[in-house]
Amino acid sequence: MGTWSVNSFGNDSAGDWIIDLLENPTYDFIRETLLASMAGERYTLLNENAIAAAEVICIINGIKSTDKFYVNDYEQVSHNLEPAIENLKQQVMPRDLKELALASISDIEKESELKEMWEDDEEWIAAIIALKERLSKII
């Protein structure tokens, strides 16, 4: 049985994506993830990966969620995520990546399979809005 959560790292897709990030900790990989979510069909798996990628951008910039459920999800994946984040911090983040992440999350929020699955769930809507707010705080 799969894991489902409204939080960025609380699903199987995000967990698998984190393993892929650990194997390829580059901003190009994050960019590809965000672009894949925006291209063509808006599949749930691609949307969940883009949300995880956007969250990683926030974390690298020191902007983590303080929501208790997010913190629990983060703790479950931190052993894989933290080495990738440390590697990414040694690289220069492309200036346009934040805007690409915002565009990707906005697309997911407007029209996607993931939105269709969660559209009546106030927690999912709040989690997406909070993620966009964290991304907006990045200078």
N, C-alpha and C positions, 0 to 999 in steps of 0.2 A: 504494500500500500504506500502511496506517495505522501510526501509532506507538503502541506499547503498552509500558507500564512499570508497575511496582508503586508508583512514586513519584507524588506529588501532581500534578506538572506534566509527567509523562513520557508523555502521550497526546494525541492530536489533539483530543479533546473539551475537555480543560483548556486547550489552546492557543487554541482558538476562544473559550472562555469568557473568557480573559484579554483578548482583543480586545474582547469585549462589555463587560467591566469597564472597560477603558480609555475606551470610549465613554460609559459610565454609571457613573462611580466614586462610588457611593453605598452606604451601609449598607442602604438599602432593596433595592437590587439583590442584595446578598449575602444578605439575609433571604429574598427571593423564590427564590433559588437553593437555599437550604437547605430551604425549605418544599416546593418542587417535588420534591425528592428523597424527601421523606417522604410525599407525597400519592399515593394510588392505586398504580398500577403502579410498581415499583421498577426502572426502566430503567437500563441501564448508563450511557448518556450523562448522565442526571440525577445518577446516583451519582458519576460522575467529576467533574462540575461542583461538586457539594457538597463533595467532598474538596478540590478546588482552593480553594473558598471558605473552608473551615475552615483551610486552610494560610495563606491570606491573613490571616485573623484572628490566627493565631500570629505571623506576620511583623510585622504592625502593632504587636503587643505585645512585639516584640523577642525572640521565641522561635523561632529557625530550627533546622531539623535540621542536624546536622553529618555525616550519612551522605554518603559520597563520591558515591554515585549520585544522591542528592537534589540535591547541590550542582551536579552536571553538568546535571541537568534544569533547575534554577533558572537557571543561567547562560544556557541556551538561550532562556528566556522573559523574562529580567530587563529587557531593553530595552523591552518593553511593560508589564511588571508594575510596575516601579519608579515610573513617573509616576502610575499609578493609586494606588499605596500612598501616595505623597506627598500626593496629593489627599485620600485618606481620612484621613490623619493630621491634616488640618486640620479634620476634622469630629469630633463627639462620638459615640463608639461606643455604641450602645444597650447597657444593662447586661445584657439577656437574650440578647444575640447569642452569647456564648460557650456558654451552656447550650443554645441552639438548635443550635449547631454540634455540640456533644457528642451531643445526641439524634440528630441526623441521621447522624453517623458510627456511632453505636451501632446504629441501624436498618440501615445498610448492612452492618455487621459481622454482624448477626443474620440478616437475610433480604433478599436483593437479587439481581438478575441479575449484578451485579459480583461478589458473593460466590460465586455459582455458578461463575463463570468462573475465579476465583482460589482457591477453597476448599482446594485441595491444595497451594497454593504458600506455603511457610513465609515467604518474603520479603514477600509481600503481607500476610499476617497480622501479621508484625512491623511493617510500615509503618503499618498501621491502628492497632495498639496504641501505637506511638510517637507518632502524630498525636494520639490521645486523651490520652496523657500530656502532650504539649506544651499542648494545650488546657486540661488540668487545672491547669497551672502559672499560667495567667492569673488575676490577682487581680480 
